[in-house]
Amino acid sequence: MTAPLFTLQPVAEEDFEPMLALRTAAMRESLERVGRYTPERSRERLRAAFVPQYMQHLVSADGRRMGFVTVQPEGPGVLRLQHLYLHPDWQGSGIGAAVLADVQERARREGAVLRLTALQLSDANRFYQRHGFVQTGEEDVDVHYEWRAGEGAPA
């Protein structure tokens, strides 16, 4: 049996700064593409959605933080994938797909719709579409998606 590629670990308030650095590394290029990157805005956006009880670090077998995921209830029968960020060193490795499959399985078990918002012009849009998410709207620089068990591409 092989060791897992990553483990999920809890987040605490004191993790904010390293998580901000990781989010910035993961998103800066996409944010610059749509003219929305500033360090202040990045800090404000993460601070507004920083709820440790719903967040988990993705940690490599050798203890390095690879990224983080946030899944929050958004009302009856709805979960929001608020964050799924991987450091660029780990993007394209299958880690994001594995995390997303776990989140989709949770939604399936709970009978919940899974919602998320991605940035226009971001590679994340193709990623989510490949994993069965359907666009439900668009505004400003954001694209809104939903996933329902049994709809779209297989998870």
Secondary structure as GFF3:
##gff-version 3
##sequence-region A 1 155
A	DSSP	beta_strand	6	10	.	.	.	ID=ss1
A	DSSP	three_ten_helix	13	15	.	.	.	ID=ss2
A	DSSP	alpha_helix	16	33	.	.	.	ID=ss3
A	DSSP	alpha_helix	39	48	.	.	.	ID=ss4
A	DSSP	three_ten_helix	52	54	.	.	.	ID=ss5
A	DSSP	beta_strand	55	60	.	.	.	ID=ss6
A	DSSP	beta_strand	65	73	.	.	.	ID=ss7
A	DSSP	beta_strand	78	86	.	.	.	ID=ss8
A	DSSP	alpha_helix	95	110	.	.	.	ID=ss9
A	DSSP	beta_strand	113	119	.	.	.	ID=ss10
A	DSSP	alpha_helix	124	130	.	.	.	ID=ss11
A	DSSP	beta_strand	134	139	.	.	.	ID=ss12
A	DSSP	beta_strand	142	147	.	.	.	ID=ss13
###
